[in-house]
Amino acid sequence: MFTPKALATFIGAAALTALPLMGLSEGDSNHDLIPETATRLPLEDLRSFAKVFEQIRQGYVEEVDDSTLLEYAIKGMLQGLDPHSSYLDRESFDDLQANTTGEFAGLGIEVGIENEHITVVTPMDDTPASRAGLKSGDIILRLSGKSMKGVSLDEAVERMRGPKGSSVTLTIARKGHKQPFEVTLKRDTVRVRSVRSKMLDDGYGYLRISQFQLDTGGDVAREIKKLQKKGKLKGLIVDLRNNPGGVLQSSVEVADTFLEEGLVVYTEGRTESANLSYSAEPGDLTEGAPLVVLINDGSASAAEIVAGALQDHRRAVVMGTDSFGKGSVQTVIPINNERAIKLTTALYFTPNGRSIQAQGITPDIVVERVKITRLQGATRTTEADLAGHLGNGNGGAERGSSDRAKEKEGRDDWLDRDNQIFEALNVLKGLNLYAQRDRGLRERVARAD
C-alpha cells in the first residue's frame, strides 16, 4: 500500500502512456487540499442523481450492488474533469507504486511482440530471468501451460508478475534448439533501471532517462560519475525522448544536477498547498560541460520540466521535436488503505513563467527522427596512398583511404541507428570547439593586459 510519505509528488503524460503529476498531504487528513466553501450543494441536482441511481438499481438488466454503483459514480465524476483525474482502485494503486518506485515482483524480462509471439528483448541484470539463462530473442510459447501466442504485451507483463517467491514455468523456443524447452523461475523483487549511460566518443557521454522514479536523481548522479571515471566530459547528451513522466522531486533533482542555481519549476493552484516552487542548489556535477537534451512528442511532464528548466537557464541546447505538452499537477488522496483519487490540483510553470500545458516544449533545433540514405561515392585515392609520397611535416600519422573508410564506418553506425543522437553529438562537438576558442581568446587578452 502507498503511504503519504512514500507517495510524494508525481508528474506524467497522457492517461494511456504515463504517470500523472501528483502530490499528497502528510498525515491522515487532507483538509488542507480542500478549500472551505459556503456554497450549498445543489438540492435539485442531488435529487436527479438519486433518481438515476434508483432507476439503475431497480431496472438495469443485471443486478448491481449499491457500493459498485457508487464506485462507478465516483469514477465518472473524476473522469469528467480532465484526462488525468481518476479513481484508483487497488490494482491501479499498486501499479502506480510499481511505476513510481521502479520495483515489482516478477521475472525481470523486457519483452516485445514479434510475429504474434512474446519475445525476450533482454533479461535484466541480477533477476530470475538472467539467473535462469534466458537470452535476447527467446520466444515465450507458454506460461504455466497457457499459450502466449496472440497475447497483448500488457497482458503478458501482467501474467509474468506475481507474488514474490511464487514460481512460474516458461516454455521457450530458442534459435539453434530443435525443440522447445521449459524453464522454471521463482519470482523476485525486480528493480527497473530508469537511467543508463555510455560513452559515444572520446569525452562525449550519453545519458538515457526512461522515466522519473523516486531514485532517478541519485541514479543520474551515479551514472555521470561513472562517465567521468572514463575521462573528462567534453559534452553530454541527455535523452528524454519517450519519457512519460514520473516523480516531480526527481525531475527537480535531475535539473539541479546540471544547474549552479536558480528556479527549476513552480506550481499554481486554488489551494495554498498547491502553490510550490523548487530551486537548484549550488553545484553542477558536470562542471559546465556542454549539454544537448533530446525530446520528442513522447516526452511529457517531468521530462518537460527538466528540458524547460535547462532551456530557460540556457544551460542546454534542446533538440528533437515538440514535446507532449502536459503541464498539470495531480494530487493523490488516499480514500482508504487500498483506494485513492487522483485529482488535478495545479499547473506548473518553467523558470521563465512558461506554461507547458497543451503547448509543450519547442526545441531550439528541430531534428526529426528519419532514416538517412547516404550517397555512396567511389573510394578516392589520397596523398597518403601515392607511392613515394612525402611524410607528414610534423611527424604525424598518415591517413590513407582505408583509414578514412574505417573512421567513416564508426560515424555511419550512429547515423544508421539514430540520426538524432548523431546530430546531437555533432552539436556537442561544435559547442566544445567554440568553448575552447573562447577560453583561448580570454587567455590571450589576459596576457596582453
C-alpha positions in Angstrom: 0.0 0.0 0.0 1.0 3.6 -0.5 1.7 5.9 2.4 1.6 9.6 2.1 5.4 9.8 2.7 6.2 7.2 0.1 3.9 8.6 -2.5 5.3 12.1 -2.5 4.7 14.1 -5.7 4.4 12.8 -9.3 4.1 14.0 -12.8 3.4 12.3 -16.1 1.8 12.4 -19.5 -1.3 11.1 -21.2 -3.6 8.8 -19.3 -2.7 5.9 -21.7 1.0 6.4 -21.7 2.3 7.9 -18.4 2.3 8.6 -14.8 0.4 11.8 -13.7 1.8 14.8 -11.9 0.6 14.3 -8.3 1.1 15.4 -4.7 -0.2 14.2 -1.3 -0.5 15.9 2.0 1.2 14.4 5.1 -0.9 12.7 7.8 -4.4 11.3 7.7 -6.2 14.5 7.0 -6.5 16.1 3.6 -8.4 19.2 4.7 -5.5 21.4 3.5 -6.2 20.2 0.0 -9.9 21.1 0.1 -10.8 24.8 0.3 -13.6 25.7 2.7 -16.7 26.9 0.8 -20.0 28.3 1.8 -21.7 27.1 -1.4 -24.6 24.8 -0.7 -24.9 21.5 -2.6 -27.5 21.8 -5.4 -30.5 20.0 -3.9 -32.3 19.6 -7.2 -29.2 18.0 -8.9 -28.9 15.7 -5.9 -32.5 14.6 -6.4 -31.7 13.9 -10.0 -28.7 11.8 -9.1 -30.8 9.8 -6.6 -33.5 9.2 -9.2 -30.9 7.9 -11.8 -29.2 5.8 -9.1 -32.6 4.2 -8.2 -33.6 3.6 -11.8 -30.3 1.8 -12.5 -30.6 -0.1 -9.2 -34.1 -1.3 -10.0 -34.2 -1.6 -13.8 -30.7 -2.5 -15.1 -30.7 -5.8 -16.9 -28.3 -7.3 -14.3 -28.3 -6.7 -10.6 -25.5 -4.4 -9.4 -24.9 -3.8 -5.7 -25.1 -0.3 -4.3 -21.3 0.0 -3.4 -20.4 -0.8 -7.0 -22.8 1.8 -8.4 -21.4 4.4 -6.1 -17.8 3.5 -7.1 -18.9 3.9 -10.8 -20.3 7.3 -9.9 -17.0 8.4 -8.3 -15.1 7.2 -11.4 -17.4 9.1 -13.7 -17.2 12.3 -11.6 -13.4 12.3 -11.8 -13.2 11.3 -15.4 -15.5 14.2 -16.4 -13.0 16.7 -15.0 -10.0 16.2 -17.3 -7.9 13.3 -18.8 -5.7 13.0 -15.8 -8.0 13.0 -12.8 -9.2 9.5 -12.0 -10.2 6.9 -9.4 -7.6 4.4 -8.3 -8.8 1.0 -7.2 -6.4 -1.5 -5.6 -4.9 -2.7 -8.8 -4.3 0.8 -10.2 -2.9 1.9 -6.8 -0.4 -1.0 -6.9 0.6 -0.2 -10.5 1.2 3.4 -9.6 3.5 2.3 -6.8 5.4 -0.1 -9.1 5.9 2.6 -11.7 7.0 5.2 -9.2 9.4 3.1 -7.2 10.6 1.1 -10.2 10.1 -2.1 -8.1 7.8 -5.0 -8.6 7.7 -8.7 -8.0 8.3 -10.5 -11.3 10.8 -12.3 -13.6 12.9 -9.4 -14.8 12.4 -9.7 -18.6 12.0 -6.9 -21.1 9.6 -8.3 -23.7 8.2 -7.3 -27.1 5.9 -8.8 -29.7 7.3 -10.4 -32.9 5.1 -12.3 -35.3 2.3 -12.5 -32.6 4.8 -14.1 -30.2 6.0 -12.7 -26.9 9.8 -12.4 -27.4 12.5 -11.6 -24.9 14.1 -8.3 -25.7 16.6 -8.6 -22.9 16.8 -10.2 -19.4 17.5 -7.6 -16.7 20.7 -8.0 -14.8 20.6 -9.9 -11.5 17.0 -11.1 -11.9 15.3 -14.5 -12.0 15.4 -14.3 -15.9 19.1 -13.6 -16.1 20.0 -16.2 -13.5 17.9 -18.8 -15.4 19.9 -18.1 -18.6 17.2 -16.6 -20.7 18.5 -14.8 -23.8 17.5 -12.0 -26.2 15.4 -13.4 -29.0 14.0 -16.3 -26.9 10.3 -16.8 -27.7 7.9 -17.5 -24.8 5.5 -20.0 -26.2 3.6 -20.9 -23.0 3.4 -19.6 -19.4 2.5 -22.2 -16.9 1.0 -24.3 -19.7 -1.1 -21.5 -21.2 -0.3 -20.3 -24.8 1.1 -16.8 -25.1 0.5 -16.6 -28.9 -1.6 -13.5 -29.7 -1.5 -12.3 -26.1 -1.1 -8.5 -25.8 2.1 -7.0 -24.3 0.2 -5.6 -21.3 -1.4 -9.0 -20.6 1.9 -10.8 -21.0 3.6 -8.5 -18.5 0.7 -8.9 -16.1 0.9 -12.7 -16.3 4.6 -12.7 -15.6 4.2 -10.6 -12.4 3.0 -12.1 -9.2 3.8 -12.6 -5.5 7.5 -12.7 -4.6 8.6 -16.3 -4.1 5.9 -17.8 -6.4 7.1 -20.0 -9.3 6.2 -20.0 -12.9 7.2 -22.3 -15.8 8.0 -20.8 -19.2 8.1 -22.9 -22.4 10.9 -21.4 -24.5 11.7 -21.6 -28.2 15.3 -20.6 -29.0 17.2 -20.3 -32.2 19.6 -23.3 -32.6 17.4 -25.6 -30.4 15.4 -28.1 -32.3 12.7 -28.5 -29.6 11.2 -26.0 -27.1 12.3 -26.4 -23.5 10.9 -25.4 -20.2 12.4 -23.1 -17.6 11.0 -22.7 -14.1 11.6 -19.4 -12.4 10.8 -18.1 -8.9 9.5 -14.5 -8.9 11.6 -12.0 -7.0 11.8 -8.2 -6.5 12.8 -6.6 -9.7 14.3 -3.1 -9.9 13.7 -1.3 -13.2 16.7 0.9 -14.2 15.4 4.3 -15.2 18.9 5.6 -16.1 21.6 4.2 -18.4 24.8 5.8 -19.7 27.7 5.1 -22.1 30.5 6.9 -23.9 29.7 7.7 -27.6 33.1 9.2 -28.4 36.2 10.4 -26.7 34.9 12.6 -23.9 31.3 12.7 -25.1 28.7 10.9 -23.0 25.2 9.7 -23.4 22.6 9.6 -20.6 19.2 7.9 -21.2 16.4 8.6 -18.7 13.4 6.4 -19.5 11.1 7.7 -16.7 11.4 9.6 -13.4 11.2 7.3 -10.4 11.9 8.1 -6.7 15.6 7.3 -7.1 16.2 8.8 -10.6 18.0 11.9 -9.3 20.6 9.8 -7.4 20.9 7.3 -10.4 21.7 10.2 -12.7 24.5 11.4 -10.4 25.9 7.9 -10.2 25.9 7.4 -14.0 27.6 10.8 -14.6 30.4 9.8 -12.1 30.8 6.6 -14.0 31.3 8.5 -17.2 33.7 10.9 -15.6 35.9 8.0 -14.5 36.5 7.3 -18.2 37.9 10.8 -18.7 36.9 14.4 -18.6 33.5 15.1 -20.0 33.6 17.3 -23.1 29.8 17.1 -23.5 26.8 15.1 -22.6 23.6 14.1 -24.4 20.6 13.8 -22.1 18.0 11.6 -23.9 14.4 12.3 -22.6 12.6 11.0 -25.7 9.5 8.9 -25.0 9.9 9.6 -21.3 6.3 9.8 -20.0 7.0 11.4 -16.6 7.1 10.2 -13.0 8.2 11.8 -9.8 8.3 15.6 -9.5 11.0 15.8 -7.0 13.2 13.6 -9.2 12.8 15.9 -12.1 13.9 18.8 -9.9 16.9 16.7 -8.7 17.9 15.9 -12.3 17.7 19.5 -13.4 19.6 20.5 -10.3 22.4 18.1 -11.3 23.3 20.5 -14.2 22.5 23.9 -12.6 24.5 26.0 -10.2 21.5 28.0 -9.0 18.1 29.3 -9.9 14.4 28.3 -10.1 13.6 24.9 -11.6 9.8 24.9 -11.6 6.8 26.3 -9.8 3.2 25.3 -9.5 0.0 27.3 -9.1 -3.4 26.1 -7.9 -6.5 27.1 -5.9 -5.2 26.0 -2.6 -2.2 27.2 -0.6 -0.7 23.7 -0.6 -0.7 23.6 -4.4 1.5 26.7 -4.7 5.0 25.5 -4.6 8.4 26.4 -6.1 11.6 24.4 -6.4 15.1 25.8 -6.9 18.6 24.4 -7.7 21.3 24.2 -5.1 24.9 25.2 -5.8 27.0 22.6 -7.7 27.0 21.5 -11.4 28.1 17.9 -11.3 29.3 18.1 -15.0 31.4 21.2 -14.2 29.7 23.2 -17.0 30.2 20.6 -19.8 28.0 21.4 -22.8 24.6 19.7 -22.8 22.2 18.6 -25.5 18.7 17.5 -24.4 16.7 15.3 -26.8 12.9 15.4 -26.7 10.0 14.3 -28.8 6.2 14.1 -28.6 6.5 11.3 -26.1 8.5 13.5 -23.7 6.0 14.6 -21.0 5.6 16.3 -17.7 8.8 15.5 -15.6 10.8 15.3 -18.8 9.3 18.6 -19.9 10.2 20.2 -16.6 13.9 19.2 -17.0 14.0 20.3 -20.6 12.2 23.6 -19.9 14.4 24.5 -16.9 17.7 23.8 -18.8 16.4 25.7 -21.8 15.3 28.7 -19.8 18.6 28.9 -18.0 20.4 28.5 -21.3 22.2 25.5 -19.8 21.4 23.1 -22.7 20.5 23.0 -26.3 17.2 21.3 -26.7 16.9 19.2 -29.8 14.3 16.9 -31.4 10.7 17.7 -31.9 7.9 19.3 -29.8 7.2 17.6 -26.5 3.8 16.2 -25.4 2.5 19.3 -23.5 1.3 18.1 -20.1 1.7 20.8 -17.6 -0.8 19.9 -14.9 -0.3 18.6 -11.4 -2.3 15.7 -9.9 -2.6 15.0 -6.2 -3.1 11.5 -4.9 -5.5 11.5 -2.0 -6.0 8.1 -0.2 -9.6 7.2 0.5 -8.7 4.1 2.5 -5.8 1.6 2.6 -6.5 0.3 -0.9 -8.1 3.1 -2.8 -7.4 6.7 -3.7 -8.4 9.5 -6.1 -6.0 11.3 -8.4 -7.1 14.9 -8.7 -5.7 17.7 -10.8 -4.8 20.5 -8.4 -2.4 22.9 -10.2 -0.5 23.8 -13.3 3.3 24.0 -13.4 5.5 26.7 -15.0 9.1 26.8 -16.2 11.5 29.3 -14.6 10.6 32.0 -17.2 6.9 31.5 -16.4 6.0 29.4 -19.4 3.0 27.1 -19.0 3.7 23.8 -20.9 0.0 22.8 -20.7 -1.3 21.9 -24.2 1.7 23.5 -25.8 4.8 21.6 -24.9 8.5 22.5 -25.2 9.7 23.7 -28.6 13.2 22.5 -29.3 16.0 25.1 -30.0 17.0 22.9 -33.0 14.3 20.8 -34.7 15.6 17.4 -35.8 13.1 14.8 -37.0 13.7 11.1 -36.5 14.4 9.9 -40.0 16.2 7.1 -41.9 19.2 8.5 -43.7 20.2 7.3 -47.2 23.8 8.1 -47.9 25.2 8.8 -51.4 27.9 6.2 -51.8 30.7 7.7 -53.9 33.7 5.9 -55.2 36.6 5.4 -52.9 39.1 8.2 -53.7 42.9 8.0 -53.6 44.5 10.3 -51.1 48.0 11.7 -51.0 49.0 9.0 -48.4 48.1 6.3 -50.9 50.5 7.5 -53.6 53.8 5.7 -54.0 56.8 7.7 -52.8 54.7 10.4 -51.0 56.4 12.6 -48.5 55.8 12.1 -44.8 53.9 14.5 -42.6 55.7 17.7 -41.8 55.0 17.4 -38.1 55.8 13.7 -38.0 52.1 12.8 -37.6 50.4 9.6 -38.5 49.3 9.2 -42.1 45.6 8.7 -43.0 45.1 6.9 -46.3 41.8 6.0 -47.9 41.5 2.7 -45.9 42.0 4.6 -42.6 39.3 7.1 -43.5 36.9 4.4 -44.5 37.2 2.8 -41.1 36.6 6.2 -39.4 33.6 6.7 -41.6 32.1 3.3 -40.6 32.1 4.4 -36.9 30.3 7.6 -37.8 27.8 5.9 -40.1 26.9 3.4 -37.4 25.3 6.1 -35.3 23.8 7.8 -38.4 22.1 4.5 -39.3 20.9 3.7 -35.8 19.7 7.1 -34.6 20.1 10.2 -36.6 19.0 12.5 -33.7 21.8 11.2 -31.5 24.2 11.6 -34.4 23.2 15.3 -34.8 23.3 15.9 -31.1 26.8 14.6 -31.0 27.8 16.9 -33.8 26.3 19.9 -31.9 28.2 18.9 -28.7 31.5 18.8 -30.6 30.7 22.2 -32.1 29.9 23.7 -28.7 33.1 22.2 -27.3 35.2 23.7 -30.1 33.6 27.1 -29.6 34.2 27.0 -25.8 37.9 26.1 -26.4 38.2 29.1 -28.8 36.5 31.4 -26.3 38.8 30.3 -23.5 41.9 30.8 -25.7 40.7 34.3 -26.6 40.2 35.2 -23.0 43.7 33.9 -22.1 45.3 35.9 -24.9 43.5 39.1 -23.7 44.6 38.4 -20.1 48.2 38.0 -21.2 48.0 41.2 -23.2 46.8 43.1 -20.1 
